[in-house]
């Protein structure tokens, strides 16, 4: 009994640390699982929407959506062209 009293504080610190680590890992895994679930739900709704639009009568294809710019150079030149058209218009 005397041995347990000697190491009581060390055991409490070790137990507290172990509980902290296990709780932190459980919280991390719960957040990851919820994010994966939300992404799966998002993908499922997108798939359902596309499937519904494809099967609509009289609709041959989905409306085209412009693809996002690939790379920073395209965005840079596009923004410079927009600035040129906005600020350097002909005054005629």
MARVEX-626290 format. One line per field, with one value per residue (C-alpha): residue number from 1; y, x, z. Coordinates in pm, 1 decimal. Example, Ala and Ser with C-alpha at 12.3 -4.5 7.8 and 13.67 -1.06 7.14 Angstrom:
<pts>
num <- c(1 2)
c2 <- c(-450.0 -106.0)
c1 <- c(1230.0 1367.0)
c3 <- c(780.0 714.0)
</pts>
This chain:
<pts>
num <- c(1 2 3 4 5 6 7 8 9 10 11 12 13 14 15 16 17 18 19 20 21 22 23 24 25 26 27 28 29 30 31 32 33 34 35 36 37 38 39 40 41 42 43 44 45 46 47 48 49 50 51 52 53 54 55 56 57 58 59 60 61 62 63 64 65 66 67 68 69 70 71 72 73 74 75 76 77 78 79 80 81 82 83 84 85 86 87 88 89 90 91 92)
c2 <- c(0.0 231.2 180.3 299.2 614.9 693.9 670.3 806.7 1149.7 1000.5 761.7 1047.6 1251.4 951.1 877.6 1241.0 1248.2 921.9 1048.7 1372.3 1187.0 941.5 1224.0 1432.4 1140.4 1060.0 1423.2 1426.1 1107.3 1236.1 1557.6 1366.6 1126.9 1415.9 1591.8 1273.4 1223.6 1582.8 1546.8 1217.6 1380.3 1669.7 1431.3 1226.0 1534.2 1644.7 1299.6 1297.4 1644.7 1551.7 1224.2 1403.2 1664.9 1401.1 1205.8 1509.6 1476.5 1720.9 1797.1 1651.8 1756.9 1951.6 2321.6 2385.8 2553.3 2734.1 2554.1 2738.0 2887.5 2650.9 2807.2 3147.2 3284.8 3254.6 3429.6 3702.3 3773.5 3756.1 4011.7 4240.9 4223.4 4310.6 4608.1 4723.9 4713.4 4885.9 5174.3 5226.6 5244.0 5462.9 5791.8 5803.0)
c1 <- c(0.0 291.7 422.4 93.7 96.7 447.9 360.6 6.1 83.2 285.0 1.0 -248.8 -34.3 10.2 -362.7 -450.4 -206.8 -345.1 -703.0 -601.8 -433.9 -721.6 -977.0 -780.1 -751.2 -1122.2 -1210.2 -977.3 -1126.9 -1480.7 -1405.8 -1249.9 -1546.4 -1795.7 -1604.4 -1597.5 -1969.1 -2044.0 -1834.3 -2007.8 -2346.6 -2241.9 -2123.5 -2443.2 -2661.6 -2450.5 -2482.8 -2858.7 -2896.8 -2695.9 -2885.0 -3217.9 -3121.8 -2997.3 -3321.1 -3545.0 -3757.5 -3676.4 -3335.8 -3062.5 -2764.9 -2665.4 -2593.6 -2223.8 -2045.3 -1721.3 -1423.8 -1215.4 -886.8 -595.0 -283.5 -200.7 -75.0 -416.5 -580.4 -314.7 -356.4 -733.9 -732.6 -493.1 -715.3 -1014.2 -826.5 -730.5 -1092.5 -1214.0 -967.7 -828.9 -1143.0 -1155.6 -1332.6 -1512.4)
c3 <- c(0.0 68.8 -287.8 -440.5 -230.9 -354.6 -724.7 -694.8 -844.3 -1130.5 -1212.4 -1210.1 -1449.4 -1680.5 -1675.1 -1747.1 -2038.4 -2176.6 -2149.2 -2325.4 -2612.7 -2657.3 -2646.1 -2894.7 -3138.0 -3101.7 -3177.6 -3478.3 -3621.3 -3560.5 -3749.7 -4039.8 -4050.8 -4054.5 -4331.8 -4538.5 -4478.8 -4583.2 -4898.6 -4983.3 -4934.8 -5158.3 -5430.1 -5402.1 -5448.9 -5746.0 -5902.7 -5841.6 -5994.4 -6303.9 -6340.4 -6305.7 -6564.7 -6809.3 -6786.3 -6834.8 -7149.2 -7428.0 -7281.6 -7502.3 -7296.5 -6991.5 -7031.3 -7072.5 -6785.9 -6851.0 -6705.4 -6447.0 -6559.0 -6538.0 -6393.0 -6257.7 -6591.4 -6752.4 -6459.0 -6470.8 -6841.6 -6811.5 -6530.5 -6719.1 -7026.6 -6811.8 -6666.1 -7014.9 -7128.6 -6814.5 -6784.9 -7134.4 -7344.3 -7648.7 -7580.6 -7914.6)
</pts>
